[in-house]
Amino acid sequence: MKKSRNLLKISIVIAGMFFITNKSYAQECGPNCPACSGGASGGLIAKNNLVVSALGMPTSDDEYAVVNARYGVFKWMDVGVGYAFKAQKPIWSLRVQPLAEKEGKWHPGIIVGTGSVRTGGNDQSVYGMLTKTVEFSEKFALQGYVGAASIFKDFNQPFFLTGMSAIFMEKFTLFGSYDGKNFHEGFSWTANDHLTLSALMIETKYPALSVSYRFDLSKKK
């Protein structure tokens, strides 16, 4: 019975994703994709957590600043809304995780979503990807994803997505990603359980800075 209910919930969410996509909301985003996730891995936001982030890229031809708020609705779903200042357009994203990876298990996690997966332009997309984290010790881990996406208006022209992160001492992260068109590289510092600061090279030529703050709304006062 529980599995049937979860399947029904996921089916409703996927139907909602296609409704959003058909509305053709504008998308402008930085390299912290897929779907403006705020991290190089594309992992979901934890349940009852709110992540607010700002990305500044003053020399970019496409956009100079993007803000986002993302919320973990369920353990297996998060939603996001934001704004691109130069484009003066909103950002929307919705992601579900039908299969989560587990520590010590070989299988990867699966994420399906709709949102922005490229920098610049109106690229409302649908995508799917596999994610995996391998911990070699308490001081070093590798985290990556591979997947495919398709801009809805060009649905018959899918493209490849991939990204890799090297995490040191659970605080410092070197990461790179490919969005089917451009490469992006960066370095992140997790200052504490809530604050993350990042320096990036968008499309390997535009410097950018990002700040992200996480609010755990599940904690009791």
N, C-alpha and C positions, 0 to 999 in steps of 0.2 A: 504494500500500500504506500509506504514512504517513497519507494523508488518511482511509483506511478505519479505521485504528487510532484516529485522533483522533475520528472520528465515533462509534466504538464507546464510547470513553471518555466522551464528552459524553452519549451515550444512557444509560449506566450512572449517571452523575451525576444526570441529570434524573429517572431512576427513583428514585434515592435521595432527591431533593428531595421527591417526592410521598410517599415512605414517611415521611419526617420530618413532613411536613404532616399526614398521616393520624394520626400519633401525638398531634397537638394539644398540643404543648408550649406552655407559657405564654410570653407575650411582653410585656415592658415595656421601653420604650426611650426615649431622648431624641431630639432633633431631628436628630442626626447620622445620618440615614437616607438611602436605603433600607438596611435590614438592619443597622443599627448600624455603618455603615461607618467612622465616625470622621472623616468629611469631608463637606463640603457637596456634592461632586460625585458621591459614590457610587462612585468609582473603586475598582478591586480593589487588594488588598495585593500588593506585588511578591513574586515567588517567593522562598522561603526567608527571608522577612521576618516577624517577629513584632511586632505592634503592640498594646501594652497601654495602655488608657485608663480614665479615671475621670471621671464627670460628676456634679456636685453641683448640686441645685436645691432649696434648703431651704424655699422658700415655695410649692412646687407642691402642688396638691391630690392628685395621682396618685402621685408618687414623689419621694424626696429624694436618692437616690444610685444610680448604675448603674456597674458596672465591666465591662470587656470585654477579651478577648484574641482577636486575629484573626491568622490565619496564612495566608500565600500558599503553597498546596500545589504548584500549577503556575503557569505564566505566565498561564493562562486560568481558574484556579479558586482561590478562597479559602474558608476556613471560619472560624466564630467561635463563641465560647461566653462567656457572661457571667452576671451575677447582678444582680437588682433587689432592693434591701434592704427597702424598705417592703412590697412585694408578696411578698417571700421566694420568688421564682420565678426559674427559669433563663431565659437568653436563648440562642437557637440561630440560626445563619444559615449558609447555603450559597449561593454565587454562582458562576456560570460566565459566561465572556465568549467566545461563539462568533465574534465579530468585533471586533477591536481597531482603534481609529482610528490612523492614521499621520500624522505631521507632513507637511504639504504636500498631503495627500489630502482630497478634499471629503467622503467618506463618514464618518458617525459610527460610534462603537463601539456594540456591543449587549451588554447585560448582562441575564441572566435569573437569578432567584433565589427563595429562600424565606426568610422571617424577619419581623422587625417593621418596619413602615414608618410607624407612628403612635405618638404619645406616649400612654401609659396604656392600660389594658385588655388583654384577651387577644386579640391581633389577628394570630395566625399567618397570614401571607399568602404568596401567590405573586405575582410581578410581572415585568415586562419593561420595559426603558427604553433610550433612545438617549442617548449621551453625546458631547459634542464640546468640544474646546478650540481656541480661536483666539488665536494669539499675534500681537499687533500690534507688539511690540518686546521687547527683553530686560527692559524695566521694566514692561510691562503686558500682561495676557492676560485673556480671558474664558473661563469654563468653565461648562458647563451641562448639564442633562439634562431630558428629558421622558419620561413613561411612564405605565403603567397598572398597577393592582394590584387584587387581590381577596382579601378575607378568606376563608379556605377554607370556613368554615361558612356564608358568604353568597356562594358562588362566582358566583352569577348577578347580583351587584350590584357590578361593577367601578367603580373610581374613579380619578381623574386624579392624577398626581404631577409635580412640576416643581421645579427649583431653578436658581439662577444664582450664580456667584461672580466677583468682580473681584479679580484678583491683581496686586499691585504689588511690583516688584523681587524677585519670587519669595520674599518674606518675609511680606508683609501681605495678608490676604484679607478682603474684605467679602462676606458671603454671605446669601442668603435662600432658604427652601424652603417648599413647600406640600405637605402630605401627604394631600390630599383632604378634609381637615377643618379643619386649622389652619395658620397661617403661623408661621414661626420665622426669626429674624434673628440675625446674629452677626458677630464679628470675631475673626480668628485671627492669631497671630504665630508664624511658624516660626523659633524661636530658633537652631536649627542643623539639621544633617541628621537628627537623631534626635528632638528635642523640639519639640512644638507646644503652645501655650497658647491657649485660646479663651474669650471672653466671649459669652454668648448671652442672647436673650430668647425663652423657650419660650412658644409660643402668643401671642406678642407681649405677655405680661404677667408671666411668671415669670422672674426673673434666674437665670442659671446660669453655672458655671465648669467648664471641661473641660481636662484635661491628658492628653497622649498622648505615648508614648515608643516609638520604633521600634528594634528590634534586628535588625541584618543578620546572620543566621545563616549566610550563604553565605561570609562573609569568613574567610579562613584566619588562624589566630593567628600 
